[in-house]
Amino acid sequence: MYFYVVVWLCLLGTEVSASPRCVEILDAGLLPVVKDHIGIHFFVTVINRGPEATEVEVTMVQCCEEFPGSSTECSHIHLIPETRILDVGKTRNFTLIYPTLYPYNRRGECLLSVHYMTSCNRSKEARQHIAFDTTLSDDNVKCHVLRGFPGYVMEQPLCKSYDEDALDSCKMVDCHKKYFGLRSYFNRGTRVCEPVPACLPSKRRGMPDTVYDVTVNRCADMTGCLSTCLMLTWSPSVFPHIPAEWPSSIAITAASATTPGTASVRAVMLEPQCRKNRATHVLRCSILVMWTTAVGAGTDS
């Protein structure tokens, strides 16, 4: 009988010592956005209620930004994580930063992960949703979401688009910097930033057959005019680089094919394609050029 009592007490002691550490989330939210500061700061307040110190890591799971028209983008916001050792009974704020030159007029929600280890070296996780709204408004100024923006609504003009900088006379934002390269084209018609398409050539053709048209932010198909285009070639041994006079001569060639006075020529140089003649061992390169006019579009190769 005594043997069984001792065994039961040992098992009970093992069960108590194996109890996991408890890291609890006390608070979470957004720190005030200060004028002329860079970045949006998210915070999570946690406490260690476990039996010993533990390493706590707070990271981003996903952040989504909301745009007018019920559209959402979840790939361009990335928060810098933070890891700290949290002592027993201690409370600490963990701050995750979204570095951006445009911390105002942003709205969305982020999902954060609070990760720690138990005394049995088992991984535990708690998750926290944080909504953010840094819209330039009197309500956000009064509620201290924004600091350094007194009397904004009465002093500043109301921009037509969220991609117009309200602090710079509603001029267009730097799309590449605001969206980290995922929306790099500013559409002057809609006044919003748009993704740039990837204009990839066909693998079946030896020369590129697609070119990016920066005026309309789309890929232009060049296959329709390849049979009537000029072949512009040169030898790198004679001209190490593309001859400087070519852009002007190409423009003249394109203009001569249109009605005088109606041509608006714009030449776009592409990456040269080079091949070596097996018999003569002479390296020759070719380029494709696209021009647009007031009466149509064409390409040279």
Disulfide bonds with the S-S distance in Angstrom:
Cys63-Cys110 1.93
Cys64-Cys74 1.96
Cys159-Cys170 2.04
Cys175-Cys193 2.06
Cys199-Cys219 2.12
Cys274-Cys285 2.00
